[in-house]
């Protein structure tokens, strides 16, 4: 018996691709890009799957964000040859806009916005959900709902409300005969055995998948106001009450004496939190500096029944000062992140204070990052667009190098590439972070893209 779980967003919206293809030409000018690329895991200690190289065919549909077209979208998908668990669909934006006058606009659908600069800079997925097909290179996705925006010369107001919720898109996984299949190198499998009476005992897993409508039909509301001059002093205040983009995972287990196996059942639940953010920045010439903060307060409601061992989330304060310089062709960015609080503990019969909780709220708790960006034109249709970043954490004991580049050969052909390399210390109960979970997943992607 096999059980496969795909990201909820893909399961709900995959049928929209045909609709998009038919509707888009009539309402928007869509740029379509086809990609052929190869993903290779280059660490000598890679062991997440039997294969170390995967070939993909992908496509992206994207509209120009600066036009007044009614329909806007940014949709990407890919098919992995012979590895269906690596197939993906990323609908990061898909909305319609209605401009009432030069100052007021309505948006309906999934739309990205800069709700909080800290969350956007660090790709934490606290405010907006993330596409985490590759957790080392997450991508922001928009909230889904109704947006009302007022633009004035020195302030912008946004109101948001929604009866719908879409969580993070994580890696796909499959359970077959009680075990997690080694089919996706980005899915971190739970332990395959536990020690009982000093003997290693196998574990059979069962995933209690929730009804998708129970997850999706959740209310959210929020607002933000930005004021000041973007070329000088600028400040922003924001608030939202919404479901967390991660689902809380509860579990229950027992020992099957007949087969001498442990049986563990996993149950995801939606939980709410409130977020309050503040951003302050100042720009002078080509230099911009500032600080961004965020207060994350999870609800303390009981969402699990008594028999489930479940996580309990602590309030958190997040702070990130930054400074950046750009001249249009080159850019340098320095930023720091501190998360105070935000720990996760477990309650229930199976809880063990000496053992790490099954889940974490943030990918890491402290880090510094330096980035180098370029948008360099060699000639009219030949351009290099790239970003190289180095992220270091003393507290969480990791180094992460990421590179993404696109070399435009002409108006329609490009060479594309990505790389992530990780060095990390051991995971412990006091040092839980998402980066170290993929210490053996050093990755190199190379491919070609064609635009039409």
C-alpha positions in Angstrom: 0.0 0.0 0.0 1.4 3.4 -1.0 0.3 6.9 0.2 1.5 10.0 -1.6 1.3 13.6 -0.4 1.8 16.5 -2.7 1.8 20.1 -1.7 -1.7 21.3 -1.0 -1.3 24.2 -3.4 -0.4 22.0 -6.3 -3.2 19.6 -5.6 -5.8 22.4 -5.6 -4.5 24.6 -8.4 -2.9 22.2 -10.9 -6.1 22.2 -13.0 -5.7 25.9 -13.5 -2.8 25.5 -16.0 -5.1 24.9 -18.9 -7.4 27.7 -17.9 -4.4 30.1 -17.6 -3.1 29.2 -21.0 -6.5 29.9 -22.6 -7.4 33.0 -20.6 -4.1 34.8 -20.5 -3.6 35.9 -24.1 -7.0 37.7 -24.0 -6.3 39.7 -20.9 -2.5 40.1 -20.5 0.7 39.9 -22.5 2.4 36.8 -21.1 6.0 35.9 -21.5 6.5 32.1 -21.8 9.8 30.5 -21.0 10.7 26.9 -21.6 13.6 25.3 -19.7 15.7 22.2 -19.9 18.0 21.7 -17.0 19.9 19.2 -14.9 20.1 19.0 -11.1 23.1 17.3 -9.7 24.0 16.6 -6.0 27.7 16.9 -5.8 28.5 16.2 -2.2 30.6 12.9 -1.9 28.5 12.1 1.2 25.1 12.5 -0.5 22.9 9.6 0.4 19.3 10.9 0.5 18.4 9.0 -2.7 20.0 6.4 -5.0 20.3 8.9 -7.9 22.5 11.9 -7.8 21.4 13.5 -11.1 18.0 14.5 -12.3 16.8 15.9 -15.7 13.9 18.4 -15.9 11.6 20.0 -18.5 10.1 23.1 -17.1 8.0 26.2 -18.1 7.2 29.6 -16.7 4.3 31.9 -17.5 4.9 35.5 -16.3 3.3 38.9 -17.0 5.0 42.3 -16.7 4.3 43.6 -13.2 4.5 47.2 -14.3 1.7 47.2 -16.9 -2.0 47.9 -16.3 -3.2 44.5 -17.7 -6.1 43.1 -15.8 -4.6 39.6 -15.3 -1.3 39.1 -13.6 0.6 35.9 -13.0 3.9 34.2 -12.2 3.4 30.5 -12.6 6.2 27.9 -13.0 6.2 24.1 -13.2 8.6 21.3 -14.0 8.6 17.5 -14.7 11.5 15.4 -13.5 12.3 12.5 -15.8 11.7 9.2 -13.9 11.3 11.0 -10.5 7.6 12.0 -10.0 8.2 13.1 -6.4 10.4 15.9 -7.8 7.7 17.3 -10.1 6.6 20.8 -9.1 4.0 23.5 -9.7 4.7 27.0 -8.2 1.8 29.5 -8.5 3.5 32.4 -6.7 1.1 35.0 -8.2 -2.2 34.8 -10.0 -4.6 37.7 -9.6 -6.7 40.3 -11.3 -6.5 44.0 -10.7 -9.1 46.7 -11.0 -7.8 50.3 -10.9 -10.6 52.6 -9.7 -8.7 55.8 -10.3 -5.1 56.9 -10.2 -4.9 56.4 -6.4 -7.1 53.3 -5.6 -6.7 49.7 -6.8 -8.4 46.4 -6.0 -6.6 43.0 -6.3 -8.2 39.6 -6.1 -6.2 36.4 -6.1 -2.7 35.4 -5.0 -0.4 38.5 -4.9 3.1 39.1 -3.4 3.5 42.2 -1.3 6.3 43.7 0.9 4.5 43.2 4.2 7.7 43.1 6.2 11.2 43.6 4.9 12.8 41.2 7.4 10.5 38.4 6.2 11.2 39.1 2.6 14.9 39.6 2.9 15.5 36.3 4.8 12.8 34.2 3.1 11.5 33.0 6.5 8.0 32.4 5.4 6.5 34.0 8.5 4.2 36.5 6.7 3.9 35.1 3.2 4.1 31.4 2.4 7.1 29.8 0.7 7.7 27.5 -2.2 10.1 25.1 -0.5 10.6 22.5 -3.2 14.3 23.1 -2.4 14.4 24.3 1.2 17.9 25.8 0.6 16.5 28.1 -2.1 13.0 29.0 -0.9 10.8 31.4 -3.0 8.1 33.7 -1.8 4.5 33.2 -2.7 1.7 35.6 -2.3 -1.2 35.6 0.1 -4.6 34.8 -1.4 -7.6 37.1 -0.9 -8.9 40.6 -1.6 -6.4 43.6 -1.4 -7.4 47.2 -1.4 -4.5 49.7 -2.0 -4.5 53.5 -1.8 -1.4 55.3 -3.1 -0.7 58.9 -2.2 2.4 60.9 -2.8 3.8 60.2 0.7 1.9 57.2 2.0 0.5 53.9 0.9 -2.3 52.0 2.6 -3.2 48.4 2.0 -6.1 46.5 3.5 -6.4 42.7 3.2 -9.0 40.1 4.0 -9.5 36.5 2.9 -11.6 33.4 3.6 -8.8 31.2 2.1 -5.4 30.0 3.3 -2.6 28.2 1.4 0.4 27.0 3.5 4.0 26.6 2.6 4.6 24.2 -0.4 7.1 21.7 1.0 8.8 18.8 -0.7 6.6 15.9 -1.8 6.8 12.6 -0.1 5.4 9.1 -0.3 4.7 6.5 2.4 4.8 2.9 1.2 4.1 0.0 3.6 4.6 2.2 6.6 8.0 3.7 5.5 8.9 7.0 3.8 10.2 6.3 0.3 13.7 7.6 -0.6 12.3 9.4 -3.7 12.9 13.1 -2.9 16.3 14.3 -1.6 14.6 17.5 -0.2 12.2 15.7 2.1 13.8 15.0 5.5 12.5 11.6 6.6 11.7 11.0 10.3 13.7 8.3 12.1 13.2 4.8 10.6 13.8 3.1 14.0 13.8 3.7 17.8 15.5 1.9 20.6 13.3 -0.2 22.8 15.0 -2.2 25.5 18.4 -1.4 23.9 17.2 -2.9 20.6 16.6 -1.0 17.3 12.9 -1.3 16.5 11.5 -0.4 13.1 8.7 2.2 12.9 5.7 2.1 10.7 4.2 5.5 9.9 0.7 6.5 9.0 -0.1 10.1 7.9 -3.5 11.3 9.0 -4.1 13.6 6.0 -6.6 16.3 6.7 -9.4 17.2 4.4 -8.1 19.9 2.1 -11.2 22.1 2.7 -10.5 22.0 6.4 -7.0 23.5 5.7 -7.9 25.9 3.0 -11.1 27.5 4.4 -9.4 29.7 7.1 -9.9 33.4 7.6 -7.2 36.1 7.5 -7.2 39.9 7.8 -4.5 42.5 7.9 -3.3 46.0 7.0 -0.1 48.0 6.4 0.7 51.6 6.0 3.9 53.0 4.5 4.9 56.7 4.7 7.8 58.9 3.7 9.9 59.2 0.6 11.4 56.0 -0.8 14.5 58.1 -1.9 15.0 59.4 1.7 13.3 58.4 4.9 10.7 55.7 4.8 8.8 53.8 7.4 6.2 51.0 7.4 3.8 49.5 10.0 2.0 46.3 9.4 -0.3 43.8 11.1 -2.0 40.6 10.2 -4.0 37.8 11.9 -3.8 34.6 9.9 -3.0 30.9 10.0 0.8 30.1 10.3 2.3 29.0 7.0 3.5 25.8 8.6 1.1 23.2 9.9 1.5 22.0 13.5 2.4 18.3 13.6 1.1 16.1 16.3 1.9 12.4 16.7 0.8 9.3 18.6 2.5 5.9 18.8 2.5 2.5 20.3 4.4 -0.8 20.2 3.0 -3.7 18.1 4.1 -6.6 20.3 3.1 -9.2 17.6 5.4 -7.7 15.0 7.8 -6.0 17.4 7.4 -2.7 15.5 6.6 0.8 16.5 3.5 2.3 15.0 3.5 6.1 14.7 0.6 8.2 13.4 1.2 11.8 12.3 -1.5 14.5 12.3 -1.2 18.0 10.9 -3.3 20.9 12.2 -3.7 24.6 11.2 -2.9 27.0 14.0 -3.2 30.8 14.0 -0.8 33.6 14.9 -0.8 37.4 14.9 2.1 39.3 13.4 3.1 43.0 13.9 5.9 44.4 11.8 7.8 47.7 11.7 10.4 48.8 9.1 12.5 52.0 9.0 15.0 52.9 6.3 17.0 55.8 5.1 18.5 56.3 1.7 21.2 58.7 0.7 22.6 58.6 -2.9 23.4 55.0 -3.6 23.3 53.7 0.0 20.2 52.5 1.8 20.2 51.4 5.5 17.6 50.4 8.0 16.2 48.0 10.5 13.2 45.7 10.3 11.4 44.1 13.2 8.6 41.6 13.7 6.6 40.3 16.6 5.2 36.8 16.1 2.5 35.7 18.6 1.1 32.2 18.1 -2.4 31.4 19.5 -2.4 29.2 22.6 -5.6 27.4 21.7 -5.8 23.6 22.1 -6.1 22.3 18.5 -5.2 18.7 19.3 -7.1 16.1 21.2 -5.7 14.8 24.4 -4.0 11.6 23.1 -1.8 13.5 20.7 1.7 14.6 21.6 1.8 18.1 20.0 4.0 21.2 19.7 3.6 24.4 21.8 4.9 27.5 20.3 6.6 30.4 22.1 6.2 34.1 21.1 9.2 35.5 19.2 10.7 38.9 18.4 12.7 39.1 15.1 15.2 41.9 14.4 17.3 42.6 11.3 19.5 45.6 10.6 20.7 46.0 7.0 22.8 48.2 4.7 23.0 48.0 0.9 24.7 49.8 -2.0 23.9 49.7 -5.7 24.8 51.6 -8.8 22.4 49.9 -11.1 25.0 47.4 -12.4 26.4 46.1 -9.2 25.0 45.8 -5.6 26.2 44.8 -2.2 24.0 43.9 0.7 24.9 43.3 4.4 22.3 42.1 6.9 22.0 40.5 10.3 19.2 38.4 11.9 18.4 37.7 15.5 15.3 35.7 16.7 14.6 36.1 20.4 12.2 33.3 21.6 10.3 31.3 19.1 11.2 27.9 20.7 9.0 24.9 20.3 8.4 22.4 23.1 6.1 19.3 23.1 3.4 18.3 25.4 1.8 14.9 25.7 2.5 11.3 26.7 5.4 10.9 24.3 7.0 14.2 25.0 10.7 14.1 26.1 12.3 17.4 27.2 15.8 16.0 26.4 14.7 15.3 22.8 14.3 17.9 20.0 10.7 18.7 19.0 9.5 17.2 15.8 9.2 20.6 14.1 10.7 24.1 14.3 9.2 27.5 13.6 12.1 29.1 11.8 14.9 27.7 9.6 17.5 29.2 12.0 17.6 31.6 14.9 20.6 33.8 14.1 22.7 34.6 11.0 24.7 37.2 9.1 24.6 37.4 5.3 26.6 39.3 2.6 25.3 39.3 -1.0 26.8 40.5 -4.3 24.3 41.2 -7.1 24.9 42.1 -10.7 22.8 43.2 -13.7 25.6 43.8 -16.2 25.0 44.4 -19.9 27.8 43.4 -22.3 25.8 44.6 -25.3 22.2 45.2 -26.3 20.9 41.7 -25.9 23.7 40.1 -23.9 23.4 40.5 -20.1 24.5 38.8 -16.9 22.0 38.7 -14.0 23.3 37.0 -10.9 23.4 36.9 -7.1 26.1 35.4 -4.9 25.4 35.2 -1.1 27.2 33.8 1.9 25.2 33.1 5.1 26.9 32.3 8.4 25.5 31.5 11.8 27.6 31.1 15.0 24.6 30.1 17.0 23.3 27.4 14.6 26.8 26.5 13.4 26.4 26.6 9.6 27.7 28.2 6.5 25.6 28.4 3.3 26.8 29.6 -0.1 24.2 30.3 -2.8 24.7 31.3 -6.4 22.0 32.0 -9.0 22.9 33.3 -12.5 21.3 33.9 -15.9 23.4 34.8 -18.9 21.3 36.2 -21.7 22.8 35.2 -25.0 20.1 37.0 -27.0 16.5 38.2 -26.7 15.2 34.6 -26.6 18.1 32.3 -25.4 19.7 32.2 -22.0 21.9 30.0 -20.0 20.8 29.5 -16.3 22.5 28.0 -13.3 22.1 27.7 -9.5 24.4 26.3 -6.8 24.0 25.8 -3.0 26.8 24.5 -0.8 26.5 23.8 3.0 28.9 23.3 5.8 27.2 22.6 9.2 27.7 21.2 12.7 25.6 18.4 14.2 22.0 18.8 14.9 21.2 18.6 18.7 18.2 19.3 20.9 19.6 22.8 21.5 20.7 23.4 17.9 17.8 22.7 15.6 18.0 24.4 12.1 16.8 23.6 8.7 20.1 24.2 7.0 22.1 21.5 8.8 19.4 19.0 7.8 20.7 19.2 4.2 24.4 19.3 4.9 25.0 16.6 2.3 22.7 18.1 -0.4 25.3 20.3 -2.1 23.6 21.1 -5.4 24.5 22.3 -8.9 21.9 23.1 -11.5 22.7 24.0 -15.2 20.3 24.5 -18.0 19.1 26.5 -21.0 16.0 28.6 -21.4 14.0 29.8 -24.4 11.5 32.6 -24.4 8.7 33.0 -26.8 
